[in-house]
């Protein structure tokens, strides 16, 4: 019974913002990392992270975007030098890596 009440309380509190959160404004945030988050994802999303993940480390591996970059290359590279250069710049990869991607998916279906 106690566990059920605890879980219901956590579920309820997860959706609600604590009353003290109204004091979190862009001007009141003095941490540069949090200010970067505000600029990238907005104040409301940053507040949610501050409230629910305070004290935790969040790591997003560079490889998290790999399959999406591969799909972008496959969809946008048309075989021309200009296309290869533009795609390499947009994906922040080398032109040779584009060749490697094309070779990897030559016989396979992407995503």
C-alpha positions as CSV (number, residue, x, y, z in Angstrom):
1,X,0.0,0.0,0.0
2,X,2.8,2.4,0.9
3,X,4.6,1.7,-2.4
4,X,1.4,2.4,-4.4
5,X,0.9,5.7,-2.6
6,X,4.6,6.6,-3.2
7,X,4.3,5.8,-6.9
8,X,1.1,7.8,-7.3
9,X,2.7,10.7,-5.5
10,X,5.8,10.6,-7.8
11,X,3.6,10.3,-10.9
12,X,1.5,13.3,-9.8
13,X,4.5,15.4,-8.9
14,X,6.3,14.6,-12.1
15,X,3.6,16.3,-14.1
16,X,3.3,19.3,-11.8
17,X,5.8,22.0,-11.4
18,X,6.8,22.8,-7.8
19,X,5.6,26.2,-6.5
20,X,9.1,27.4,-6.1
21,X,9.9,26.8,-9.8
22,X,8.1,30.1,-10.7
23,X,11.3,31.9,-9.5
24,X,13.4,30.2,-12.2
25,X,13.7,32.8,-14.9
26,X,16.3,33.3,-17.6
27,X,17.7,36.3,-15.7
28,X,18.0,34.3,-12.5
29,X,20.0,31.4,-14.0
30,X,23.7,32.1,-13.5
31,X,25.2,28.8,-14.8
32,X,26.5,29.1,-18.3
33,X,25.7,25.4,-19.1
34,X,22.0,26.0,-18.1
35,X,21.9,29.2,-20.1
36,X,23.1,27.3,-23.1
37,X,20.3,24.9,-22.6
38,X,17.8,27.7,-22.4
39,X,19.1,29.0,-25.7
40,X,18.8,25.6,-27.3
41,X,15.7,24.0,-25.9
42,X,13.9,26.9,-24.2
43,X,13.3,28.0,-20.6
44,X,10.4,25.6,-19.9
45,X,12.3,22.5,-21.0
46,X,15.4,23.6,-19.0
47,X,13.2,24.1,-15.9
48,X,11.9,20.6,-16.3
49,X,15.4,19.2,-16.5
50,X,16.5,21.3,-13.5
51,X,13.5,20.1,-11.4
52,X,13.6,16.4,-12.3
53,X,17.3,15.7,-13.1
54,X,19.1,17.9,-10.6
55,X,22.3,16.3,-9.5
56,X,22.3,13.8,-12.3
57,X,24.6,13.6,-15.3
58,X,23.1,13.3,-18.7
59,X,25.4,12.1,-21.5
60,X,24.4,12.1,-25.1
61,X,26.9,10.1,-27.1
62,X,28.2,11.5,-30.4
63,X,27.1,8.3,-32.0
64,X,23.5,9.0,-31.2
65,X,23.2,11.0,-34.4
66,X,25.1,8.6,-36.7
67,X,22.1,6.7,-38.2
68,X,20.3,10.0,-38.9
69,X,23.3,11.5,-40.6
70,X,23.7,8.3,-42.7
71,X,20.0,8.6,-43.7
72,X,20.5,12.2,-44.6
73,X,23.5,11.4,-46.8
74,X,21.6,8.6,-48.5
75,X,18.6,10.9,-49.2
76,X,20.6,14.0,-50.3
77,X,23.8,12.9,-51.9
78,X,23.2,12.7,-55.7
79,X,26.7,11.7,-56.8
80,X,28.0,15.2,-57.7
81,X,31.0,16.9,-56.2
82,X,28.8,19.9,-55.2
83,X,26.3,17.6,-53.5
84,X,29.1,15.8,-51.7
85,X,30.7,19.0,-50.4
86,X,27.3,20.4,-49.3
87,X,26.3,17.2,-47.5
88,X,29.7,16.9,-45.8
89,X,29.4,20.4,-44.4
90,X,25.8,20.0,-43.3
91,X,26.6,16.7,-41.5
92,X,30.0,17.8,-40.3
93,X,31.7,14.8,-41.9
94,X,34.4,14.3,-44.5
95,X,33.7,13.7,-48.2
96,X,35.5,10.4,-47.9
97,X,33.1,9.4,-45.1
98,X,30.3,10.0,-47.6
99,X,31.8,7.4,-49.9
100,X,32.1,5.0,-47.0
101,X,28.4,5.5,-46.1
102,X,27.4,4.9,-49.7
103,X,29.5,1.7,-49.8
104,X,28.1,0.5,-46.4
105,X,24.5,0.8,-47.7
106,X,25.0,-0.3,-51.2
107,X,23.3,-3.6,-50.7
108,X,21.4,-2.8,-47.4
109,X,18.3,-0.9,-46.8
110,X,18.9,2.2,-44.5
111,X,17.1,2.8,-41.2
